[in-house]
Amino acid sequence: MKKFVFLTLLILVTVLCTLVVSNAVAMHAAAAAPAPAHPHVHEAVEAMRSAKHHMDAAMGEFHGHRAKAIEHLDAAIHEAEICEQE
């Protein structure tokens, strides 16, 4: 009976230690990756990158307008990245 109680306590302590350590690691990881300083600008950059990806994948040249739109997206992404850094 004593062995059973001892093993149960040992398992319980092991599980609790595992939970504490994993929680500490998660908290450290969350603290190590701070949120962007300008979340709206960050979201805009991601949206423009997505739009550029869609334009790259589009079939057809649309009389040169597709290439021009990609150029404008590249310029806009560059400018927004500068905003993000300030």
Gaussian input, Z-matrix of N, CA and C with variables (Angstrom, degrees):
# hf/3-21g

backbone

0 1
 N
 C     1     B1
 C     2     B2     1     A1
 N     3     B3     2     A2     1     D1
 C     4     B4     3     A3     2     D2
 C     5     B5     4     A4     3     D3
 N     6     B6     5     A5     4     D4
 C     7     B7     6     A6     5     D5
 C     8     B8     7     A7     6     D6
 N     9     B9     8     A8     7     D7
 C    10    B10     9     A9     8     D8
 C    11    B11    10    A10     9     D9
 N    12    B12    11    A11    10    D10
 C    13    B13    12    A12    11    D11
 C    14    B14    13    A13    12    D12
 N    15    B15    14    A14    13    D13
 C    16    B16    15    A15    14    D14
 C    17    B17    16    A16    15    D15
 N    18    B18    17    A17    16    D16
 C    19    B19    18    A18    17    D17
 C    20    B20    19    A19    18    D18
 N    21    B21    20    A20    19    D19
 C    22    B22    21    A21    20    D20
 C    23    B23    22    A22    21    D21
 N    24    B24    23    A23    22    D22
 C    25    B25    24    A24    23    D23
 C    26    B26    25    A25    24    D24
 N    27    B27    26    A26    25    D25
 C    28    B28    27    A27    26    D26
 C    29    B29    28    A28    27    D27
 N    30    B30    29    A29    28    D28
 C    31    B31    30    A30    29    D29
 C    32    B32    31    A31    30    D30
 N    33    B33    32    A32    31    D31
 C    34    B34    33    A33    32    D32
 C    35    B35    34    A34    33    D33
 N    36    B36    35    A35    34    D34
 C    37    B37    36    A36    35    D35
 C    38    B38    37    A37    36    D36
 N    39    B39    38    A38    37    D37
 C    40    B40    39    A39    38    D38
 C    41    B41    40    A40    39    D39
 N    42    B42    41    A41    40    D40
 C    43    B43    42    A42    41    D41
 C    44    B44    43    A43    42    D42
 N    45    B45    44    A44    43    D43
 C    46    B46    45    A45    44    D44
 C    47    B47    46    A46    45    D45
 N    48    B48    47    A47    46    D46
 C    49    B49    48    A48    47    D47
 C    50    B50    49    A49    48    D48
 N    51    B51    50    A50    49    D49
 C    52    B52    51    A51    50    D50
 C    53    B53    52    A52    51    D51
 N    54    B54    53    A53    52    D52
 C    55    B55    54    A54    53    D53
 C    56    B56    55    A55    54    D54
 N    57    B57    56    A56    55    D55
 C    58    B58    57    A57    56    D56
 C    59    B59    58    A58    57    D57
 N    60    B60    59    A59    58    D58
 C    61    B61    60    A60    59    D59
 C    62    B62    61    A61    60    D60
 N    63    B63    62    A62    61    D61
 C    64    B64    63    A63    62    D62
 C    65    B65    64    A64    63    D63
 N    66    B66    65    A65    64    D64
 C    67    B67    66    A66    65    D65
 C    68    B68    67    A67    66    D66
 N    69    B69    68    A68    67    D67
 C    70    B70    69    A69    68    D68
 C    71    B71    70    A70    69    D69
 N    72    B72    71    A71    70    D70
 C    73    B73    72    A72    71    D71
 C    74    B74    73    A73    72    D72
 N    75    B75    74    A74    73    D73
 C    76    B76    75    A75    74    D74
 C    77    B77    76    A76    75    D75
 N    78    B78    77    A77    76    D76
 C    79    B79    78    A78    77    D77
 C    80    B80    79    A79    78    D78
 N    81    B81    80    A80    79    D79
 C    82    B82    81    A81    80    D80
 C    83    B83    82    A82    81    D81
 N    84    B84    83    A83    82    D82
 C    85    B85    84    A84    83    D83
 C    86    B86    85    A85    84    D84
 N    87    B87    86    A86    85    D85
 C    88    B88    87    A87    86    D86
 C    89    B89    88    A88    87    D87
 N    90    B90    89    A89    88    D88
 C    91    B91    90    A90    89    D89
 C    92    B92    91    A91    90    D90
 N    93    B93    92    A92    91    D91
 C    94    B94    93    A93    92    D92
 C    95    B95    94    A94    93    D93
 N    96    B96    95    A95    94    D94
 C    97    B97    96    A96    95    D95
 C    98    B98    97    A97    96    D96
 N    99    B99    98    A98    97    D97
 C   100   B100    99    A99    98    D98
 C   101   B101   100   A100    99    D99
 N   102   B102   101   A101   100   D100
 C   103   B103   102   A102   101   D101
 C   104   B104   103   A103   102   D102
 N   105   B105   104   A104   103   D103
 C   106   B106   105   A105   104   D104
 C   107   B107   106   A106   105   D105
 N   108   B108   107   A107   106   D106
 C   109   B109   108   A108   107   D107
 C   110   B110   109   A109   108   D108
 N   111   B111   110   A110   109   D109
 C   112   B112   111   A111   110   D110
 C   113   B113   112   A112   111   D111
 N   114   B114   113   A113   112   D112
 C   115   B115   114   A114   113   D113
 C   116   B116   115   A115   114   D114
 N   117   B117   116   A116   115   D115
 C   118   B118   117   A117   116   D116
 C   119   B119   118   A118   117   D117
 N   120   B120   119   A119   118   D118
 C   121   B121   120   A120   119   D119
 C   122   B122   121   A121   120   D120
 N   123   B123   122   A122   121   D121
 C   124   B124   123   A123   122   D122
 C   125   B125   124   A124   123   D123
 N   126   B126   125   A125   124   D124
 C   127   B127   126   A126   125   D125
 C   128   B128   127   A127   126   D126
 N   129   B129   128   A128   127   D127
 C   130   B130   129   A129   128   D128
 C   131   B131   130   A130   129   D129
 N   132   B132   131   A131   130   D130
 C   133   B133   132   A132   131   D131
 C   134   B134   133   A133   132   D132
 N   135   B135   134   A134   133   D133
 C   136   B136   135   A135   134   D134
 C   137   B137   136   A136   135   D135
 N   138   B138   137   A137   136   D136
 C   139   B139   138   A138   137   D137
 C   140   B140   139   A139   138   D138
 N   141   B141   140   A140   139   D139
 C   142   B142   141   A141   140   D140
 C   143   B143   142   A142   141   D141
 N   144   B144   143   A143   142   D142
 C   145   B145   144   A144   143   D143
 C   146   B146   145   A145   144   D144
 N   147   B147   146   A146   145   D145
 C   148   B148   147   A147   146   D146
 C   149   B149   148   A148   147   D147
 N   150   B150   149   A149   148   D148
 C   151   B151   150   A150   149   D149
 C   152   B152   151   A151   150   D150
 N   153   B153   152   A152   151   D151
 C   154   B154   153   A153   152   D152
 C   155   B155   154   A154   153   D153
 N   156   B156   155   A155   154   D154
 C   157   B157   156   A156   155   D155
 C   158   B158   157   A157   156   D156
 N   159   B159   158   A158   157   D157
 C   160   B160   159   A159   158   D158
 C   161   B161   160   A160   159   D159
 N   162   B162   161   A161   160   D160
 C   163   B163   162   A162   161   D161
 C   164   B164   163   A163   162   D162
 N   165   B165   164   A164   163   D163
 C   166   B166   165   A165   164   D164
 C   167   B167   166   A166   165   D165
 N   168   B168   167   A167   166   D166
 C   169   B169   168   A168   167   D167
 C   170   B170   169   A169   168   D168
 N   171   B171   170   A170   169   D169
 C   172   B172   171   A171   170   D170
 C   173   B173   172   A172   171   D171
 N   174   B174   173   A173   172   D172
 C   175   B175   174   A174   173   D173
 C   176   B176   175   A175   174   D174
 N   177   B177   176   A176   175   D175
 C   178   B178   177   A177   176   D176
 C   179   B179   178   A178   177   D177
 N   180   B180   179   A179   178   D178
 C   181   B181   180   A180   179   D179
 C   182   B182   181   A181   180   D180
 N   183   B183   182   A182   181   D181
 C   184   B184   183   A183   182   D182
 C   185   B185   184   A184   183   D183
 N   186   B186   185   A185   184   D184
 C   187   B187   186   A186   185   D185
 C   188   B188   187   A187   186   D186
 N   189   B189   188   A188   187   D187
 C   190   B190   189   A189   188   D188
 C   191   B191   190   A190   189   D189
 N   192   B192   191   A191   190   D190
 C   193   B193   192   A192   191   D191
 C   194   B194   193   A193   192   D192
 N   195   B195   194   A194   193   D193
 C   196   B196   195   A195   194   D194
 C   197   B197   196   A196   195   D195
 N   198   B198   197   A197   196   D196
 C   199   B199   198   A198   197   D197
 C   200   B200   199   A199   198   D198
 N   201   B201   200   A200   199   D199
 C   202   B202   201   A201   200   D200
 C   203   B203   202   A202   201   D201
 N   204   B204   203   A203   202   D202
 C   205   B205   204   A204   203   D203
 C   206   B206   205   A205   204   D204
 N   207   B207   206   A206   205   D205
 C   208   B208   207   A207   206   D206
 C   209   B209   208   A208   207   D207
 N   210   B210   209   A209   208   D208
 C   211   B211   210   A210   209   D209
 C   212   B212   211   A211   210   D210
 N   213   B213   212   A212   211   D211
 C   214   B214   213   A213   212   D212
 C   215   B215   214   A214   213   D213
 N   216   B216   215   A215   214   D214
 C   217   B217   216   A216   215   D215
 C   218   B218   217   A217   216   D216
 N   219   B219   218   A218   217   D217
 C   220   B220   219   A219   218   D218
 C   221   B221   220   A220   219   D219
 N   222   B222   221   A221   220   D220
 C   223   B223   222   A222   221   D221
 C   224   B224   223   A223   222   D222
 N   225   B225   224   A224   223   D223
 C   226   B226   225   A225   224   D224
 C   227   B227   226   A226   225   D225
 N   228   B228   227   A227   226   D226
 C   229   B229   228   A228   227   D227
 C   230   B230   229   A229   228   D228
 N   231   B231   230   A230   229   D229
 C   232   B232   231   A231   230   D230
 C   233   B233   232   A232   231   D231
 N   234   B234   233   A233   232   D232
 C   235   B235   234   A234   233   D233
 C   236   B236   235   A235   234   D234
 N   237   B237   236   A236   235   D235
 C   238   B238   237   A237   236   D236
 C   239   B239   238   A238   237   D237
 N   240   B240   239   A239   238   D238
 C   241   B241   240   A240   239   D239
 C   242   B242   241   A241   240   D240
 N   243   B243   242   A242   241   D241
 C   244   B244   243   A243   242   D242
 C   245   B245   244   A244   243   D243
 N   246   B246   245   A245   244   D244
 C   247   B247   246   A246   245   D245
 C   248   B248   247   A247   246   D246
 N   249   B249   248   A248   247   D247
 C   250   B250   249   A249   248   D248
 C   251   B251   250   A250   249   D249
 N   252   B252   251   A251   250   D250
 C   253   B253   252   A252   251   D251
 C   254   B254   253   A253   252   D252
 N   255   B255   254   A254   253   D253
 C   256   B256   255   A255   254   D254
 C   257   B257   256   A256   255   D255

   B1=1.4425
   B2=1.5305
   B3=1.3428
   B4=1.4502
   B5=1.5283
   B6=1.3332
   B7=1.4661
   B8=1.5264
   B9=1.3115
   B10=1.4613
   B11=1.5314
   B12=1.3157
   B13=1.4637
   B14=1.5242
   B15=1.3221
   B16=1.4599
   B17=1.5359
   B18=1.3219
   B19=1.4704
   B20=1.5213
   B21=1.3231
   B22=1.4656
   B23=1.5253
   B24=1.3285
   B25=1.4643
   B26=1.5218
   B27=1.3152
   B28=1.4565
   B29=1.5282
   B30=1.3090
   B31=1.4681
   B32=1.5245
   B33=1.3271
   B34=1.4553
   B35=1.5221
   B36=1.3280
   B37=1.4678
   B38=1.5217
   B39=1.3084
   B40=1.4661
   B41=1.5221
   B42=1.3217
   B43=1.4739
   B44=1.5262
   B45=1.3202
   B46=1.4608
   B47=1.5249
   B48=1.3067
   B49=1.4645
   B50=1.5299
   B51=1.3058
   B52=1.4590
   B53=1.5284
   B54=1.3215
   B55=1.4603
   B56=1.5218
   B57=1.3205
   B58=1.4646
   B59=1.5280
   B60=1.3165
   B61=1.4657
   B62=1.5194
   B63=1.3318
   B64=1.4677
   B65=1.5236
   B66=1.3247
   B67=1.4574
   B68=1.5252
   B69=1.3150
   B70=1.4593
   B71=1.5209
   B72=1.3213
   B73=1.4663
   B74=1.5258
   B75=1.3173
   B76=1.4650
   B77=1.5268
   B78=1.3236
   B79=1.4697
   B80=1.5234
   B81=1.3245
   B82=1.4608
   B83=1.5305
   B84=1.3186
   B85=1.4671
   B86=1.5170
   B87=1.3253
   B88=1.4620
   B89=1.5230
   B90=1.3162
   B91=1.4603
   B92=1.5273
   B93=1.3162
   B94=1.4609
   B95=1.5199
   B96=1.3295
   B97=1.4616
   B98=1.5297
   B99=1.3361
   B100=1.4584
   B101=1.5251
   B102=1.3050
   B103=1.4590
   B104=1.5302
   B105=1.3242
   B106=1.4681
   B107=1.5300
   B108=1.3247
   B109=1.4623
   B110=1.5303
   B111=1.3127
   B112=1.4667
   B113=1.5267
   B114=1.3287
   B115=1.4691
   B116=1.5259
   B117=1.3335
   B118=1.4683
   B119=1.5239
   B120=1.3138
   B121=1.4680
   B122=1.5171
   B123=1.3324
   B124=1.4662
   B125=1.5353
   B126=1.3207
   B127=1.4734
   B128=1.5237
   B129=1.3243
   B130=1.4701
   B131=1.5249
   B132=1.3285
   B133=1.4755
   B134=1.5237
   B135=1.3262
   B136=1.4606
   B137=1.5244
   B138=1.3128
   B139=1.4685
   B140=1.5284
   B141=1.3410
   B142=1.4717
   B143=1.5270
   B144=1.3258
   B145=1.4734
   B146=1.5285
   B147=1.3148
   B148=1.4630
   B149=1.5294
   B150=1.3177
   B151=1.4619
   B152=1.5266
   B153=1.3285
   B154=1.4645
   B155=1.5247
   B156=1.3330
   B157=1.4639
   B158=1.5270
   B159=1.3251
   B160=1.4662
   B161=1.5275
   B162=1.3122
   B163=1.4695
   B164=1.5253
   B165=1.3335
   B166=1.4662
   B167=1.5243
   B168=1.3258
   B169=1.4648
   B170=1.5228
   B171=1.3226
   B172=1.4686
   B173=1.5286
   B174=1.3186
   B175=1.4607
   B176=1.5280
   B177=1.3043
   B178=1.4638
   B179=1.5139
   B180=1.3161
   B181=1.4691
   B182=1.5256
   B183=1.3423
   B184=1.4629
   B185=1.5271
   B186=1.3353
   B187=1.4656
   B188=1.5260
   B189=1.3232
   B190=1.4600
   B191=1.5225
   B192=1.3325
   B193=1.4683
   B194=1.5364
   B195=1.3158
   B196=1.4716
   B197=1.5223
   B198=1.3269
   B199=1.4675
   B200=1.5263
   B201=1.3290
   B202=1.4652
   B203=1.5322
   B204=1.3337
   B205=1.4638
   B206=1.5295
   B207=1.3253
   B208=1.4677
   B209=1.5252
   B210=1.3518
   B211=1.4657
   B212=1.5271
   B213=1.3302
   B214=1.4659
   B215=1.5302
   B216=1.3269
   B217=1.4629
   B218=1.5237
   B219=1.3377
   B220=1.4718
   B221=1.5288
   B222=1.3457
   B223=1.4652
   B224=1.5231
   B225=1.3368
   B226=1.4567
   B227=1.5271
   B228=1.3246
   B229=1.4639
   B230=1.5268
   B231=1.3262
   B232=1.4704
   B233=1.5318
   B234=1.3279
   B235=1.4597
   B236=1.5278
   B237=1.3195
   B238=1.4678
   B239=1.5288
   B240=1.3293
   B241=1.4687
   B242=1.5165
   B243=1.3290
   B244=1.4675
   B245=1.5348
   B246=1.3299
   B247=1.4715
   B248=1.5203
   B249=1.2978
   B250=1.4650
   B251=1.5245
   B252=1.3302
   B253=1.4560
   B254=1.5344
   B255=1.3133
   B256=1.4725
   B257=1.4951
   A1=111.00
   A2=117.35
   A3=120.88
   A4=110.92
   A5=116.08
   A6=119.78
   A7=110.83
   A8=116.54
   A9=121.21
   A10=110.35
   A11=117.19
   A12=121.75
   A13=109.77
   A14=116.93
   A15=120.87
   A16=111.16
   A17=117.16
   A18=120.68
   A19=111.08
   A20=117.16
   A21=120.75
   A22=110.02
   A23=117.25
   A24=120.56
   A25=111.78
   A26=116.54
   A27=120.77
   A28=110.93
   A29=117.03
   A30=121.34
   A31=110.14
   A32=117.21
   A33=121.38
   A34=111.24
   A35=117.19
   A36=121.09
   A37=110.65
   A38=117.43
   A39=121.50
   A40=110.97
   A41=117.15
   A42=121.33
   A43=109.98
   A44=117.67
   A45=120.72
   A46=111.80
   A47=117.15
   A48=120.99
   A49=110.83
   A50=116.18
   A51=120.69
   A52=110.63
   A53=116.92
   A54=120.82
   A55=112.01
   A56=116.54
   A57=120.26
   A58=110.43
   A59=117.00
   A60=120.57
   A61=110.76
   A62=118.19
   A63=119.83
   A64=110.68
   A65=117.67
   A66=120.75
   A67=110.58
   A68=117.31
   A69=121.11
   A70=110.93
   A71=117.04
   A72=121.01
   A73=109.67
   A74=117.88
   A75=121.34
   A76=110.83
   A77=116.92
   A78=120.34
   A79=110.25
   A80=116.92
   A81=120.59
   A82=110.59
   A83=117.06
   A84=120.82
   A85=110.12
   A86=117.85
   A87=121.26
   A88=110.23
   A89=117.62
   A90=121.21
   A91=110.79
   A92=117.93
   A93=121.54
   A94=111.97
   A95=117.91
   A96=121.49
   A97=108.94
   A98=116.89
   A99=118.87
   A100=111.35
   A101=114.80
   A102=120.14
   A103=108.91
   A104=117.27
   A105=118.85
   A106=110.53
   A107=115.80
   A108=120.80
   A109=111.56
   A110=116.62
   A111=122.15
   A112=108.43
   A113=117.41
   A114=119.51
   A115=114.03
   A116=118.34
   A117=119.62
   A118=111.08
   A119=116.05
   A120=119.59
   A121=109.14
   A122=117.17
   A123=120.91
   A124=110.71
   A125=116.24
   A126=120.02
   A127=111.00
   A128=116.82
   A129=120.45
   A130=110.58
   A131=116.68
   A132=120.21
   A133=109.92
   A134=116.93
   A135=120.26
   A136=111.31
   A137=117.68
   A138=121.10
   A139=110.72
   A140=116.52
   A141=119.38
   A142=111.15
   A143=116.76
   A144=119.35
   A145=110.30
   A146=116.50
   A147=120.73
   A148=110.13
   A149=116.59
   A150=120.32
   A151=110.94
   A152=116.87
   A153=120.25
   A154=110.68
   A155=116.27
   A156=120.12
   A157=110.73
   A158=116.64
   A159=120.33
   A160=111.21
   A161=117.42
   A162=120.34
   A163=110.46
   A164=116.86
   A165=120.22
   A166=111.09
   A167=116.40
   A168=121.15
   A169=112.56
   A170=117.98
   A171=121.17
   A172=110.53
   A173=115.24
   A174=120.49
   A175=109.12
   A176=116.58
   A177=121.25
   A178=111.27
   A179=114.20
   A180=119.90
   A181=112.06
   A182=117.81
   A183=122.57
   A184=111.52
   A185=115.33
   A186=123.40
   A187=112.39
   A188=117.16
   A189=122.58
   A190=114.68
   A191=116.75
   A192=119.34
   A193=111.70
   A194=116.92
   A195=119.97
   A196=110.37
   A197=116.82
   A198=120.94
   A199=110.75
   A200=116.45
   A201=120.37
   A202=110.33
   A203=116.97
   A204=120.61
   A205=110.43
   A206=116.96
   A207=120.91
   A208=110.50
   A209=116.72
   A210=120.07
   A211=111.04
   A212=115.90
   A213=120.03
   A214=111.15
   A215=116.56
   A216=119.65
   A217=111.00
   A218=116.97
   A219=120.05
   A220=110.85
   A221=116.04
   A222=120.16
   A223=111.34
   A224=116.39
   A225=120.28
   A226=111.31
   A227=117.13
   A228=120.93
   A229=109.82
   A230=116.00
   A231=120.04
   A232=110.62
   A233=117.59
   A234=121.59
   A235=111.70
   A236=117.20
   A237=120.89
   A238=110.78
   A239=117.29
   A240=119.99
   A241=111.33
   A242=116.54
   A243=120.42
   A244=108.89
   A245=117.16
   A246=120.72
   A247=110.68
   A248=116.30
   A249=121.69
   A250=111.95
   A251=116.92
   A252=121.32
   A253=112.40
   A254=117.75
   A255=120.72
   A256=111.80
   D1=-40.71
   D2=179.54
   D3=-63.63
   D4=-37.36
   D5=178.75
   D6=-63.77
   D7=-39.94
   D8=-179.80
   D9=-63.63
   D10=-45.93
   D11=179.23
   D12=-64.03
   D13=-43.93
   D14=179.10
   D15=-60.77
   D16=-46.12
   D17=179.28
   D18=-63.99
   D19=-39.96
   D20=178.77
   D21=-62.30
   D22=-45.59
   D23=177.85
   D24=-63.90
   D25=-40.01
   D26=178.76
   D27=-62.37
   D28=-43.64
   D29=178.32
   D30=-64.78
   D31=-42.70
   D32=179.74
   D33=-62.14
   D34=-44.75
   D35=178.29
   D36=-63.67
   D37=-40.66
   D38=178.90
   D39=-62.25
   D40=-45.58
   D41=179.33
   D42=-63.29
   D43=-44.49
   D44=179.74
   D45=-63.25
   D46=-41.53
   D47=177.77
   D48=-63.11
   D49=-40.90
   D50=178.25
   D51=-61.98
   D52=-44.30
   D53=178.50
   D54=-63.59
   D55=-42.27
   D56=-179.80
   D57=-64.45
   D58=-45.14
   D59=-179.14
   D60=-65.72
   D61=-44.06
   D62=-179.40
   D63=-65.71
   D64=-35.88
   D65=176.86
   D66=-65.97
   D67=-41.32
   D68=178.75
   D69=-63.70
   D70=-40.61
   D71=178.27
   D72=-64.78
   D73=-42.52
   D74=179.49
   D75=-63.97
   D76=-41.32
   D77=179.26
   D78=-65.44
   D79=-39.63
   D80=179.01
   D81=-66.12
   D82=-40.92
   D83=179.71
   D84=-65.33
   D85=-39.47
   D86=179.17
   D87=-66.37
   D88=-37.23
   D89=179.76
   D90=-73.69
   D91=-29.10
   D92=-177.58
   D93=-75.38
   D94=-23.66
   D95=-179.21
   D96=-111.87
   D97=84.84
   D98=-177.70
   D99=-68.46
   D100=153.42
   D101=177.43
   D102=-66.68
   D103=151.04
   D104=178.41
   D105=-59.93
   D106=145.87
   D107=-178.20
   D108=-65.01
   D109=-32.51
   D110=-178.53
   D111=-125.34
   D112=83.75
   D113=-173.07
   D114=-61.27
   D115=-34.30
   D116=179.82
   D117=-68.56
   D118=-40.00
   D119=178.32
   D120=-66.60
   D121=-41.04
   D122=178.34
   D123=-60.06
   D124=-44.73
   D125=178.43
   D126=-63.50
   D127=-37.18
   D128=179.02
   D129=-65.38
   D130=-41.75
   D131=178.14
   D132=-61.41
   D133=-44.80
   D134=178.78
   D135=-62.83
   D136=-39.69
   D137=178.71
   D138=-64.89
   D139=-40.64
   D140=179.03
   D141=-67.84
   D142=-37.25
   D143=176.18
   D144=-63.62
   D145=-39.04
   D146=177.63
   D147=-65.46
   D148=-43.67
   D149=178.56
   D150=-61.66
   D151=-41.38
   D152=177.89
   D153=-62.28
   D154=-41.84
   D155=177.71
   D156=-59.36
   D157=-43.14
   D158=179.04
   D159=-65.99
   D160=-39.84
   D161=178.44
   D162=-66.38
   D163=-39.04
   D164=177.12
   D165=-61.64
   D166=-36.90
   D167=-176.38
   D168=-83.17
   D169=-12.55
   D170=-177.29
   D171=-66.15
   D172=139.11
   D173=177.15
   D174=-84.08
   D175=138.00
   D176=177.68
   D177=99.73
   D178=159.66
   D179=-178.37
   D180=-104.01
   D181=-19.38
   D182=177.47
   D183=54.99
   D184=47.39
   D185=177.89
   D186=54.73
   D187=37.31
   D188=177.27
   D189=86.34
   D190=-5.77
   D191=-177.51
   D192=-71.19
   D193=-31.96
   D194=178.40
   D195=-62.55
   D196=-47.48
   D197=179.74
   D198=-63.53
   D199=-39.66
   D200=179.71
   D201=-66.59
   D202=-39.36
   D203=178.29
   D204=-63.56
   D205=-39.54
   D206=178.10
   D207=-64.75
   D208=-40.39
   D209=176.41
   D210=-60.39
   D211=-44.06
   D212=179.96
   D213=-65.63
   D214=-38.90
   D215=177.33
   D216=-64.06
   D217=-41.97
   D218=177.43
   D219=-58.76
   D220=-44.39
   D221=179.33
   D222=-65.17
   D223=-42.30
   D224=-179.63
   D225=-66.18
   D226=-40.18
   D227=177.41
   D228=-62.13
   D229=-43.78
   D230=179.67
   D231=-60.06
   D232=-47.54
   D233=-179.80
   D234=-63.74
   D235=-41.12
   D236=-179.75
   D237=-67.62
   D238=-35.59
   D239=176.30
   D240=-63.52
   D241=-35.89
   D242=175.97
   D243=-64.92
   D244=-42.52
   D245=177.04
   D246=-59.74
   D247=-41.23
   D248=-178.53
   D249=-61.74
   D250=-33.41
   D251=-176.64
   D252=-79.18
   D253=-18.85
   D254=-177.63
   D255=-84.50

